[in-house]
Amino acid sequence: MKSIAKKYLEAVEDALKMIRGRASKYSVKIGDDLIAWGQHIDQTSSQYGIYGTSAAIEMLDLIDADESYDKPIPAEIKKALNFLKKLFEDKSFFVSAEGTSNYQLSVLPKLSSILSCLSLRLIDREATARDVRDYAIEKIKKSQNSDGGWPAYNPKFIDETCTETIPSDPLITAAVLSAVVKSEVKDEINLQNAINYLKNSLHNTNLPIHTQLYSIFAIRAALPEQIDEFIKNKSVIFQEH
């Protein structure tokens, strides 16, 4: 009679195989060396883009995570990474109805999703993943405002002559900070300014509660040892005003 633990592990393994098969079925092939996914990675899509492809890379890498370092990275992951790299290297590359890569990569949540999908294991094993990480970090670094936060998008990536500065957004900043911390490239970004921006934003009781919580989660990731005392001191933000 099988143990409960063994049955559970077998069920998980079967589910992962099924997930991989569903994801492979709905990938969009772009030539011989590139693949991408639409917004819903388990549905047929007439377009493809960053969010779906990043999610698929993270999912497929998770499925592959228990494999030996000596085993080659699955071709699907390599081709998806090639797609992301193509976005950075070809500004006119057509992505979807939303526009070219030049437009897509001006959106900070999309840059953070790219950075988040690259596990340290994947970066260590695959040169293309390192290239994509470096490209994303470069744009994120250039987009950080003087107050330490990040805006929803950077218009300068679309029009280099643009002088407009988009205001920082706490929710966007929390997402970008979390992605940067996860990627372990802290020296490339002014993290302390970002943390200070989020700390200051916590005093704004007009912000949605989920924005305040995401901000705390991001600070916790960046400052794991100091956060408990910080949360204790700032608990007043959750009281009704």
Phi and psi restraints in degrees (value plus and minus 20) as a CYANA .aco file:
   2 LYS   PHI     -90.3   -50.3
   2 LYS   PSI     123.0   163.0
   3 SER   PHI     -92.6   -52.6
   3 SER   PSI     138.5   178.5
   4 ILE   PHI     -80.8   -40.8
   4 ILE   PSI     -60.5   -20.5
   5 ALA   PHI     -82.1   -42.1
   5 ALA   PSI     -62.3   -22.3
   6 LYS   PHI     -87.5   -47.5
   6 LYS   PSI     -60.3   -20.3
   7 LYS   PHI     -81.4   -41.4
   7 LYS   PSI     -60.5   -20.5
   8 TYR   PHI     -83.2   -43.2
   8 TYR   PSI     -66.1   -26.1
   9 LEU   PHI     -83.9   -43.9
   9 LEU   PSI     -58.7   -18.7
  10 GLU   PHI     -86.1   -46.1
  10 GLU   PSI     -59.2   -19.2
  11 ALA   PHI     -84.6   -44.6
  11 ALA   PSI     -60.4   -20.4
  12 VAL   PHI     -84.9   -44.9
  12 VAL   PSI     -63.4   -23.4
  13 GLU   PHI     -82.1   -42.1
  13 GLU   PSI     -62.7   -22.7
  14 ASP   PHI     -83.4   -43.4
  14 ASP   PSI     -60.4   -20.4
  15 ALA   PHI     -84.9   -44.9
  15 ALA   PSI     -61.0   -21.0
  16 LEU   PHI     -84.3   -44.3
  16 LEU   PSI     -59.8   -19.8
  17 LYS   PHI     -82.8   -42.8
  17 LYS   PSI     -60.6   -20.6
  18 MET   PHI     -85.5   -45.5
  18 MET   PSI     -62.3   -22.3
  19 ILE   PHI     -83.0   -43.0
  19 ILE   PSI     -64.4   -24.4
  20 ARG   PHI     -79.7   -39.7
  20 ARG   PSI     -63.2   -23.2
  21 GLY   PHI     -83.2   -43.2
  21 GLY   PSI     -62.8   -22.8
  22 ARG   PHI     -84.8   -44.8
  22 ARG   PSI     -62.4   -22.4
  23 ALA   PHI     -84.6   -44.6
  23 ALA   PSI     -61.8   -21.8
  24 SER   PHI     -83.8   -43.8
  24 SER   PSI     -57.0   -17.0
  25 LYS   PHI     -82.4   -42.4
  25 LYS   PSI     -55.0   -15.0
  26 TYR   PHI    -125.7   -85.7
  26 TYR   PSI      -8.3    31.7
  27 SER   PHI     -91.4   -51.4
  27 SER   PSI     131.9   171.9
  28 VAL   PHI    -123.7   -83.7
  28 VAL   PSI      98.0   138.0
  29 LYS   PHI    -106.1   -66.1
  29 LYS   PSI     109.4   149.4
  30 ILE   PHI    -140.6  -100.6
  30 ILE   PSI      70.3   110.3
  31 GLY   PHI      53.5    93.5
  31 GLY   PSI    -177.3  -137.3
  32 ASP   PHI    -109.3   -69.3
  32 ASP   PSI     -43.1    -3.1
  33 ASP   PHI    -136.0   -96.0
  33 ASP   PSI     -20.6    19.4
  34 LEU   PHI    -147.2  -107.2
  34 LEU   PSI     118.8   158.8
  35 ILE   PHI    -158.0  -118.0
  35 ILE   PSI     135.5   175.5
  36 ALA   PHI    -168.3  -128.3
  36 ALA   PSI     157.0   197.0
  37 TRP   PHI    -151.9  -111.9
  37 TRP   PSI     136.8   176.8
  38 GLY   PHI    -103.0   -63.0
  38 GLY   PSI    -190.6  -150.6
  39 GLN   PHI     -80.4   -40.4
  39 GLN   PSI     -56.7   -16.7
  40 HIS   PHI    -130.5   -90.5
  40 HIS   PSI      93.1   133.1
  41 ILE   PHI     -95.1   -55.1
  41 ILE   PSI     -25.4    14.6
  42 ASP   PHI    -138.2   -98.2
  42 ASP   PSI       9.0    49.0
  43 GLN   PHI    -158.9  -118.9
  43 GLN   PSI     131.5   171.5
  44 THR   PHI     -84.8   -44.8
  44 THR   PSI     114.3   154.3
  45 SER   PHI    -151.9  -111.9
  45 SER   PSI     122.8   162.8
  46 SER   PHI    -107.1   -67.1
  46 SER   PSI     -25.9    14.1
  47 GLN   PHI    -158.6  -118.6
  47 GLN   PSI     151.7   191.7
  48 TYR   PHI    -166.1  -126.1
  48 TYR   PSI     142.3   182.3
  49 GLY   PHI    -191.9  -151.9
  49 GLY   PSI    -182.7  -142.7
  50 ILE   PHI     -97.6   -57.6
  50 ILE   PSI     -66.7   -26.7
  51 TYR   PHI     -80.5   -40.5
  51 TYR   PSI     -70.4   -30.4
  52 GLY   PHI     -84.5   -44.5
  52 GLY   PSI     -61.9   -21.9
  53 THR   PHI     -87.7   -47.7
  53 THR   PSI     -60.7   -20.7
  54 SER   PHI     -82.8   -42.8
  54 SER   PSI     -62.6   -22.6
  55 ALA   PHI     -83.0   -43.0
  55 ALA   PSI     -60.1   -20.1
  56 ALA   PHI     -86.2   -46.2
  56 ALA   PSI     -61.4   -21.4
  57 ILE   PHI     -80.7   -40.7
  57 ILE   PSI     -66.0   -26.0
  58 GLU   PHI     -83.0   -43.0
  58 GLU   PSI     -60.7   -20.7
  59 MET   PHI     -87.2   -47.2
  59 MET   PSI     -68.3   -28.3
  60 LEU   PHI     -85.6   -45.6
  60 LEU   PSI     -55.6   -15.6
  61 ASP   PHI     -87.8   -47.8
  61 ASP   PSI     -55.9   -15.9
  62 LEU   PHI     -84.2   -44.2
  62 LEU   PSI     -62.2   -22.2
  63 ILE   PHI     -83.4   -43.4
  63 ILE   PSI     -55.2   -15.2
  64 ASP   PHI    -106.3   -66.3
  64 ASP   PSI     -24.5    15.5
  65 ALA   PHI     -83.6   -43.6
  65 ALA   PSI     -46.2    -6.2
  66 ASP   PHI    -107.7   -67.7
  66 ASP   PSI     -17.7    22.3
  67 GLU   PHI    -100.6   -60.6
  67 GLU   PSI     139.6   179.6
  68 SER   PHI     -87.4   -47.4
  68 SER   PSI     129.0   169.0
  69 TYR   PHI     -81.5   -41.5
  69 TYR   PSI     -44.0    -4.0
  70 ASP   PHI     -96.2   -56.2
  70 ASP   PSI     -38.6     1.4
  71 LYS   PHI     -99.2   -59.2
  71 LYS   PSI     114.2   154.2
  72 PRO   PHI     -79.4   -39.4
  72 PRO   PSI     128.1   168.1
  73 ILE   PHI     -86.5   -46.5
  73 ILE   PSI     116.9   156.9
  74 PRO   PHI     -72.7   -32.7
  74 PRO   PSI     123.0   163.0
  75 ALA   PHI     -78.9   -38.9
  75 ALA   PSI     -54.5   -14.5
  76 GLU   PHI     -80.7   -40.7
  76 GLU   PSI     -63.3   -23.3
  77 ILE   PHI     -86.0   -46.0
  77 ILE   PSI     -62.6   -22.6
  78 LYS   PHI     -80.9   -40.9
  78 LYS   PSI     -63.5   -23.5
  79 LYS   PHI     -89.4   -49.4
  79 LYS   PSI     -54.2   -14.2
  80 ALA   PHI     -88.6   -48.6
  80 ALA   PSI     -58.9   -18.9
  81 LEU   PHI     -84.2   -44.2
  81 LEU   PSI     -57.5   -17.5
  82 ASN   PHI     -80.6   -40.6
  82 ASN   PSI     -57.8   -17.8
  83 PHE   PHI     -82.7   -42.7
  83 PHE   PSI     -67.5   -27.5
  84 LEU   PHI     -83.1   -43.1
  84 LEU   PSI     -60.1   -20.1
  85 LYS   PHI     -84.5   -44.5
  85 LYS   PSI     -59.0   -19.0
  86 LYS   PHI     -79.6   -39.6
  86 LYS   PSI     -57.8   -17.8
  87 LEU   PHI     -78.4   -38.4
  87 LEU   PSI     -63.6   -23.6
  88 PHE   PHI     -93.1   -53.1
  88 PHE   PSI     -53.1   -13.1
  89 GLU   PHI    -111.4   -71.4
  89 GLU   PSI     -35.6     4.4
  90 ASP   PHI    -147.9  -107.9
  90 ASP   PSI      78.3   118.3
  91 LYS   PHI     -84.4   -44.4
  91 LYS   PSI     -43.3    -3.3
  92 SER   PHI    -116.2   -76.2
  92 SER   PSI     -16.1    23.9
  93 PHE   PHI     -82.3   -42.3
  93 PHE   PSI     104.9   144.9
  94 PHE   PHI     -98.0   -58.0
  94 PHE   PSI     108.2   148.2
  95 VAL   PHI    -126.4   -86.4
  95 VAL   PSI     -75.0   -35.0
  96 SER   PHI    -182.5  -142.5
  96 SER   PSI    -190.3  -150.3
  97 ALA   PHI     -81.3   -41.3
  97 ALA   PSI     -40.6    -0.6
  98 GLU   PHI     -93.2   -53.2
  98 GLU   PSI     -37.5     2.5
  99 GLY   PHI     110.6   150.6
  99 GLY   PSI    -193.9  -153.9
 100 THR   PHI     -97.5   -57.5
 100 THR   PSI     153.9   193.9
 101 SER   PHI     -83.3   -43.3
 101 SER   PSI     -48.5    -8.5
 102 ASN   PHI     -77.8   -37.8
 102 ASN   PSI     -59.9   -19.9
 103 TYR   PHI     -96.6   -56.6
 103 TYR   PSI     -67.4   -27.4
 104 GLN   PHI     -75.5   -35.5
 104 GLN   PSI     -61.7   -21.7
 105 LEU   PHI    -104.5   -64.5
 105 LEU   PSI     -11.5    28.5
 106 SER   PHI    -110.1   -70.1
 106 SER   PSI     -29.8    10.2
 107 VAL   PHI    -111.8   -71.8
 107 VAL   PSI      95.8   135.8
 108 LEU   PHI     -84.2   -44.2
 108 LEU   PSI     -58.6   -18.6
 109 PRO   PHI     -80.1   -40.1
 109 PRO   PSI     -51.0   -11.0
 110 LYS   PHI     -92.9   -52.9
 110 LYS   PSI     -58.1   -18.1
 111 LEU   PHI     -84.3   -44.3
 111 LEU   PSI     -59.5   -19.5
 112 SER   PHI     -88.8   -48.8
 112 SER   PSI     -53.6   -13.6
 113 SER   PHI     -88.2   -48.2
 113 SER   PSI     -55.6   -15.6
 114 ILE   PHI     -83.8   -43.8
 114 ILE   PSI     -68.1   -28.1
 115 LEU   PHI     -83.9   -43.9
 115 LEU   PSI     -57.8   -17.8
 116 SER   PHI     -88.0   -48.0
 116 SER   PSI     -48.7    -8.7
 117 CYS   PHI     -99.3   -59.3
 117 CYS   PSI     -28.3    11.7
 118 LEU   PHI    -115.5   -75.5
 118 LEU   PSI      79.0   119.0
 119 SER   PHI     -89.8   -49.8
 119 SER   PSI     136.6   176.6
 120 LEU   PHI     -81.4   -41.4
 120 LEU   PSI     -54.3   -14.3
 121 ARG   PHI     -83.2   -43.2
 121 ARG   PSI     -62.9   -22.9
 122 LEU   PHI     -88.7   -48.7
 122 LEU   PSI     -61.5   -21.5
 123 ILE   PHI     -82.8   -42.8
 123 ILE   PSI     -58.0   -18.0
 124 ASP   PHI     -87.7   -47.7
 124 ASP   PSI     -49.8    -9.8
 125 ARG   PHI    -118.3   -78.3
 125 ARG   PSI     -40.9    -0.9
 126 GLU   PHI    -150.4  -110.4
 126 GLU   PSI     100.4   140.4
 127 ALA   PHI     -82.0   -42.0
 127 ALA   PSI     -57.2   -17.2
 128 THR   PHI     -83.1   -43.1
 128 THR   PSI     -57.0   -17.0
 129 ALA   PHI     -83.0   -43.0
 129 ALA   PSI     -58.5   -18.5
 130 ARG   PHI     -86.5   -46.5
 130 ARG   PSI     -59.7   -19.7
 131 ASP   PHI     -82.6   -42.6
 131 ASP   PSI     -65.6   -25.6
 132 VAL   PHI     -82.0   -42.0
 132 VAL   PSI     -63.6   -23.6
 133 ARG   PHI     -77.9   -37.9
 133 ARG   PSI     -66.6   -26.6
 134 ASP   PHI     -84.7   -44.7
 134 ASP   PSI     -60.2   -20.2
 135 TYR   PHI     -82.3   -42.3
 135 TYR   PSI     -64.4   -24.4
 136 ALA   PHI     -85.2   -45.2
 136 ALA   PSI     -63.9   -23.9
 137 ILE   PHI     -81.7   -41.7
 137 ILE   PSI     -60.0   -20.0
 138 GLU   PHI     -79.9   -39.9
 138 GLU   PSI     -64.7   -24.7
 139 LYS   PHI     -90.2   -50.2
 139 LYS   PSI     -58.5   -18.5
 140 ILE   PHI     -83.4   -43.4
 140 ILE   PSI     -62.3   -22.3
 141 LYS   PHI     -81.7   -41.7
 141 LYS   PSI     -63.5   -23.5
 142 LYS   PHI     -90.6   -50.6
 142 LYS   PSI     -37.4     2.6
 143 SER   PHI    -116.2   -76.2
 143 SER   PSI     -28.0    12.0
 144 GLN   PHI     -89.7   -49.7
 144 GLN   PSI     106.5   146.5
 145 ASN   PHI     -96.4   -56.4
 145 ASN   PSI     146.8   186.8
 146 SER   PHI     -84.5   -44.5
 146 SER   PSI     -43.4    -3.4
 147 ASP   PHI    -102.4   -62.4
 147 ASP   PSI     -20.7    19.3
 148 GLY   PHI      79.0   119.0
 148 GLY   PSI     -36.0     4.0
 149 GLY   PHI    -111.9   -71.9
 149 GLY   PSI     158.5   198.5
 150 TRP   PHI    -141.6  -101.6
 150 TRP   PSI     126.8   166.8
 151 PRO   PHI    -107.6   -67.6
 151 PRO   PSI     154.7   194.7
 152 ALA   PHI     -87.7   -47.7
 152 ALA   PSI     -53.9   -13.9
 153 TYR   PHI    -174.2  -134.2
 153 TYR   PSI     142.7   182.7
 154 ASN   PHI    -135.9   -95.9
 154 ASN   PSI      84.2   124.2
 155 PRO   PHI     -85.4   -45.4
 155 PRO   PSI     -39.0     1.0
 156 LYS   PHI     -87.3   -47.3
 156 LYS   PSI     -42.5    -2.5
 157 PHE   PHI     -95.4   -55.4
 157 PHE   PSI     -38.3     1.7
 158 ILE   PHI    -112.9   -72.9
 158 ILE   PSI     -63.8   -23.8
 159 ASP   PHI    -152.6  -112.6
 159 ASP   PSI      88.1   128.1
 160 GLU   PHI     -84.9   -44.9
 160 GLU   PSI     -39.1     0.9
 161 THR   PHI    -106.7   -66.7
 161 THR   PSI     -25.5    14.5
 162 CYS   PHI     -86.7   -46.7
 162 CYS   PSI     115.3   155.3
 163 THR   PHI    -129.8   -89.8
 163 THR   PSI     -18.8    21.2
 164 GLU   PHI     -92.3   -52.3
 164 GLU   PSI     118.4   158.4
 165 THR   PHI    -132.9   -92.9
 165 THR   PSI      98.8   138.8
 166 ILE   PHI     -99.2   -59.2
 166 ILE   PSI     113.5   153.5
 167 PRO   PHI     -80.6   -40.6
 167 PRO   PSI     129.7   169.7
 168 SER   PHI     -87.4   -47.4
 168 SER   PSI     132.4   172.4
 169 ASP   PHI    -147.3  -107.3
 169 ASP   PSI     107.2   147.2
 170 PRO   PHI     -80.1   -40.1
 170 PRO   PSI     -61.0   -21.0
 171 LEU   PHI     -86.9   -46.9
 171 LEU   PSI     -62.7   -22.7
 172 ILE   PHI     -83.1   -43.1
 172 ILE   PSI     -63.2   -23.2
 173 THR   PHI     -82.1   -42.1
 173 THR   PSI     -61.5   -21.5
 174 ALA   PHI     -81.7   -41.7
 174 ALA   PSI     -61.6   -21.6
 175 ALA   PHI     -85.8   -45.8
 175 ALA   PSI     -64.0   -24.0
 176 VAL   PHI     -87.1   -47.1
 176 VAL   PSI     -64.5   -24.5
 177 LEU   PHI     -80.6   -40.6
 177 LEU   PSI     -62.9   -22.9
 178 SER   PHI     -80.5   -40.5
 178 SER   PSI     -61.8   -21.8
 179 ALA   PHI     -86.6   -46.6
 179 ALA   PSI     -61.2   -21.2
 180 VAL   PHI     -84.3   -44.3
 180 VAL   PSI     -64.5   -24.5
 181 VAL   PHI     -82.4   -42.4
 181 VAL   PSI     -62.6   -22.6
 182 LYS   PHI     -81.6   -41.6
 182 LYS   PSI     -56.3   -16.3
 183 SER   PHI     -98.3   -58.3
 183 SER   PSI     -29.6    10.4
 184 GLU   PHI      37.3    77.3
 184 GLU   PSI      24.1    64.1
 185 VAL   PHI    -140.2  -100.2
 185 VAL   PSI      23.3    63.3
 186 LYS   PHI     -79.5   -39.5
 186 LYS   PSI     -51.2   -11.2
 187 ASP   PHI     -90.3   -50.3
 187 ASP   PSI     -35.8     4.2
 188 GLU   PHI    -102.8   -62.8
 188 GLU   PSI     -40.2    -0.2
 189 ILE   PHI    -144.0  -104.0
 189 ILE   PSI     127.0   167.0
 190 ASN   PHI     -98.5   -58.5
 190 ASN   PSI      64.8   104.8
 191 LEU   PHI     -88.8   -48.8
 191 LEU   PSI     -57.1   -17.1
 192 GLN   PHI     -81.9   -41.9
 192 GLN   PSI     -59.3   -19.3
 193 ASN   PHI     -84.4   -44.4
 193 ASN   PSI     -59.2   -19.2
 194 ALA   PHI     -85.3   -45.3
 194 ALA   PSI     -62.1   -22.1
 195 ILE   PHI     -83.4   -43.4
 195 ILE   PSI     -63.2   -23.2
 196 ASN   PHI     -83.1   -43.1
 196 ASN   PSI     -59.0   -19.0
 197 TYR   PHI     -81.1   -41.1
 197 TYR   PSI     -65.6   -25.6
 198 LEU   PHI     -87.6   -47.6
 198 LEU   PSI     -59.3   -19.3
 199 LYS   PHI     -77.4   -37.4
 199 LYS   PSI     -66.0   -26.0
 200 ASN   PHI     -85.6   -45.6
 200 ASN   PSI     -54.9   -14.9
 201 SER   PHI     -88.8   -48.8
 201 SER   PSI     -42.5    -2.5
 202 LEU   PHI     -86.7   -46.7
 202 LEU   PSI     -38.1     1.9
 203 HIS   PHI     -97.4   -57.4
 203 HIS   PSI     -33.5     6.5
 204 ASN   PHI    -104.4   -64.4
 204 ASN   PSI      77.8   117.8
 205 THR   PHI     -95.7   -55.7
 205 THR   PSI     -21.2    18.8
 206 ASN   PHI    -104.0   -64.0
 206 ASN   PSI     -30.8     9.2
 207 LEU   PHI     -92.4   -52.4
 207 LEU   PSI     126.7   166.7
 208 PRO   PHI     -79.6   -39.6
 208 PRO   PSI     128.5   168.5
 209 ILE   PHI     -80.9   -40.9
 209 ILE   PSI     -54.3   -14.3
 210 HIS   PHI     -87.7   -47.7
 210 HIS   PSI     -51.0   -11.0
 211 THR   PHI     -86.9   -46.9
 211 THR   PSI     -62.5   -22.5
 212 GLN   PHI     -83.6   -43.6
 212 GLN   PSI     -60.2   -20.2
 213 LEU   PHI     -87.0   -47.0
 213 LEU   PSI     -64.6   -24.6
 214 TYR   PHI     -81.4   -41.4
 214 TYR   PSI     -55.2   -15.2
 215 SER   PHI     -84.5   -44.5
 215 SER   PSI     -62.9   -22.9
 216 ILE   PHI     -84.9   -44.9
 216 ILE   PSI     -61.4   -21.4
 217 PHE   PHI     -80.9   -40.9
 217 PHE   PSI     -60.9   -20.9
 218 ALA   PHI     -86.7   -46.7
 218 ALA   PSI     -61.9   -21.9
 219 ILE   PHI     -85.4   -45.4
 219 ILE   PSI     -58.6   -18.6
 220 ARG   PHI     -80.7   -40.7
 220 ARG   PSI     -61.0   -21.0
 221 ALA   PHI     -84.8   -44.8
 221 ALA   PSI     -56.1   -16.1
 222 ALA   PHI    -101.7   -61.7
 222 ALA   PSI     -52.4   -12.4
 223 LEU   PHI    -150.2  -110.2
 223 LEU   PSI      46.2    86.2
 224 PRO   PHI     -79.8   -39.8
 224 PRO   PSI     -50.6   -10.6
 225 GLU   PHI    -101.8   -61.8
 225 GLU   PSI     -49.3    -9.3
 226 GLN   PHI    -115.0   -75.0
 226 GLN   PSI     -32.2     7.8
 227 ILE   PHI     -88.6   -48.6
 227 ILE   PSI     -54.2   -14.2
 228 ASP   PHI     -78.5   -38.5
 228 ASP   PSI     -65.9   -25.9
 229 GLU   PHI     -87.7   -47.7
 229 GLU   PSI     -55.6   -15.6
 230 PHE   PHI     -82.7   -42.7
 230 PHE   PSI     -65.8   -25.8
 231 ILE   PHI     -82.4   -42.4
 231 ILE   PSI     -60.9   -20.9
 232 LYS   PHI     -80.5   -40.5
 232 LYS   PSI     -63.9   -23.9
 233 ASN   PHI     -92.2   -52.2
 233 ASN   PSI     -47.5    -7.5
 234 LYS   PHI    -120.6   -80.6
 234 LYS   PSI     -11.3    28.7
 235 SER   PHI     -80.1   -40.1
 235 SER   PSI     -38.4     1.6
 236 VAL   PHI     -82.4   -42.4
 236 VAL   PSI     -41.7    -1.7
 237 ILE   PHI     -86.3   -46.3
 237 ILE   PSI     -38.6     1.4
 238 PHE   PHI    -111.2   -71.2
 238 PHE   PSI     -22.6    17.4
 239 GLN   PHI    -101.4   -61.4
 239 GLN   PSI     132.3   172.3
 240 GLU   PHI     -91.4   -51.4
 240 GLU   PSI     121.6   161.6
